[in-house]
């Protein structure tokens, strides 16, 4: 076992898009577990859009990361030492252990991972937080019905790619919005989306959505916000349901965008918009993971992973993910 623990800390609060200089790689001694604790060696760590908000010094649903603190995030790792009766050496676990090579935990918030079900990296993707976000955010918030039209923004990302596939399983027509021609082709050819478009090469989102959704939009799963969401609002059907999962187009703005005020469409269409956090479904995680694992085993779900190598490359992977450079789940392999 190594004697030093490499960690990525927050060095400065970003203005606009984060820069690599906003992070700092430091070395500290490998922590020693106390009574009742376990020592975990990280194997994969997750980088996710929500982490951008935690870099700001503003009140939110989770506390901001302080300057000098280890960046927070999900980790899959191996138990090296255990003084906890619930965990043994060699167990594979997942939890919010941060951007570091080694961590200690008292076991709270950790779940054991069965490597026989799927590759352990999926515990941070399709069988982890992104998968649960897609599952509950679509099925519970939007309740899609067979034959309805579902639009997904950020459709080639870790969450959006799964939302579209779940909607197809439920018998819906699915339209995906992504940021490259390669992603658009992936959504149609690999994941079975019915229609897609590249928002970076599309001049008029409203016109394109009107072409691809001739019967209007019944369900919208929103990962990005901004002008795309404005266009969707103008095409929703009566009793439409809109799930607000993320607003990634807004996270790195230095000044707020000025947009149209479209809440009146919710009155006319008797539609519903609901924001959610995956944590509100914590008591049903087992249900979601069981169903996602079943669909995965049946071949009804596919997933993609973009994997960067080495903890020193976590900031670069994070910045690239915020700019849409990944397809599927962005991970960093540690060991």
C-alpha positions, 0 to 999 in steps of 0.5 A, a space after each residue: 500500500 502507498 504511504 501517501 494519499 493524493 487528493 484533489 482540493 478546491 484551490 479557488 472559486 471558479 468564475 465562469 467555467 472552472 479552470 485547472 488552476 481552480 484545483 490543487 493536487 496535494 499529498 497527505 499521509 494515508 489515513 488510519 482507520 479508528 475503531 469502527 472504521 474502514 480504510 478504502 482504496 479508490 478504484 473509480 471516482 465520478 465527476 458530475 454536473 452538480 459538483 459545479 454548484 458546490 464550488 460556489 459559495 452559495 447556499 444550496 441543497 448541499 453545503 458548498 465545498 470550502 477552499 482547501 477541502 477535498 472535492 466531493 464526489 462518488 467513489 467505488 473502492 476496495 476495503 483494505 482494512 476493516 474494524 467494522 463488522 459490516 465490512 470485510 477486507 476485499 469488499 467493493 463499496 460505493 459512497 461519497 468519499 471524495 476525490 482522493 486515493 484513500 478514505 476512511 469511513 464509519 460505513 454510513 452511506 456506503 453500499 456494497 457492490 456485487 462485481 458479479 452483477 455488472 462491472 463495478 464502474 456501473 455503481 457510479 453510472 447506470 446502477 448508481 446515482 445517474 441511473 436512479 436519477 433517470 429512473 425516478 426522474 422520468 417514471 415518478 415525476 413524468 409518468 410517461 404513457 405508451 405512445 406519448 412523445 418524450 423529449 430529452 435534453 443532454 440526451 447523450 449524457 449519463 442521465 439523459 441516455 438512460 432516460 431515453 431508453 427507459 422511455 422507449 421501454 415504456 413504449 414512448 416516442 423519444 426525441 433526443 438533443 445532443 451536442 455533436 453529430 457523433 452523439 446524435 448518431 449514437 442515440 439513434 443507431 445504438 440507443 434506439 431514439 426515434 429522432 435527434 438533433 445537434 443543438 450546436 448546428 441547429 439555428 432554430 430549436 423551435 422549428 426543429 422540435 416542431 418538425 420532430 414532434 409533429 404531435 407536440 410534446 407530452 414529456 420533457 426531461 430537462 438537463 440543460 435549461 436555457 433556449 432549448 427549454 424555452 423552445 420546448 415550452 412552446 410545443 407542450 401538449 395539454 397535461 404535459 409533464 416536465 421534469 427539471 433535473 439539471 440546468 447545465 447551460 446556466 451553471 457557468 454563466 458569469 451573468 444570468 441570461 435574459 429569457 422569455 417568461 413562459 409560465 403562462 403556457 402551463 396555465 393554457 396547457 394545464 401542464 406541470 413542471 417539477 424539480 427533483 433531487 434523487 435523494 428524495 427517493 432514497 428509501 426506494 433506491 433498492 427498487 430502482 437499482 433492481 429494475 435497472 439491473 434487470 433491464 441491463 441483464 435483459 439487454 434493454 439498457 445500454 450504457 457508455 463510459 468515458 474513462 480518464 486515467 489517474 486522479 491528477 486528470 480528474 479536474 480536466 475530466 470534470 471540465 470536459 464533462 461540463 463542456 459536453 465532451 463525454 458520451 455517457 458517464 464520465 469516470 476517472 480510474 484511480 487504480 
